[in-house]
Amino acid sequence: MEQNLGLWASGELGLISISPRLGYWPASPDPLCADIGVYEGRDSLWIFDVGCGEQAAERINRLPGKKRVAISHFHQDHMGNLPRISREELYLGRYTLRHAGAGQVVEAPMEPEPGLRLFPIPSSHAKGCLGMEVGGRYAFLGDAAYSTRVDGRIRYNATLLQDTIRTLEALSAPWFLLSHGEPFARPKEEVLEELREIYTRRAQGEAYIDLE
């Protein structure tokens, strides 16, 4: 992985560098706030998820220039700051639109600028998940690779997990960026290996794969 800081990712802004044009603010537990990605695009900064809480909102608003925002899914730790931040454009899934009230819905892969690709991800974790691939090298996934809780059990929907795996296999990026994870950037094949192993636990005729 590259570790050089771009000028916009200075110590003053507190961003952790992933590559010269890509950085993030780590997730926090109180208030619960997802990781916030920042990518220096052609004529604007791309923000992947806006987190929750005043500190995260202040950090985003301090970024210079125009901002375009992509929201991974509708959970508050990922999109709670939408009313607090200034932005030019907002991209999200159709189900997230119900909670955000406005924005451009992404229902098929799209490339709003060269080198940046937005795409829907089938997910057990939440409806209408959205990913963002930059430079063909890094893919923000939010929580899309994670399980959910149903009837008090932590589980995956078997059909959705299979679709998640197929979607992620098709990505060209060798690095996946998973929110709330440590490390934040993980090799694509490592993540896929874990998901494939979970899928092998499915029982015939059962809709869910229980993890506990």
Secondary structure, 3 states (H helix, E strand, C coil): CCCCCCHHHCCCCCCEEEECCEEEECCEECCEECCEEEEECCCCEEEECCCCCHHHHHHHHHCCCCEEEECCCCCHHHHCCHHHCCCCEEEECHHHHHHHCCCEECCCCEEEECCEEEEEECCCCCCCEEEEEECCCEEEEECCCCCEEECCEEEEEHHHHHHHHHHHHCCCCCEEEECCCCCCEEEHHHHHHHHHHHHCCCCCCCCEEECC
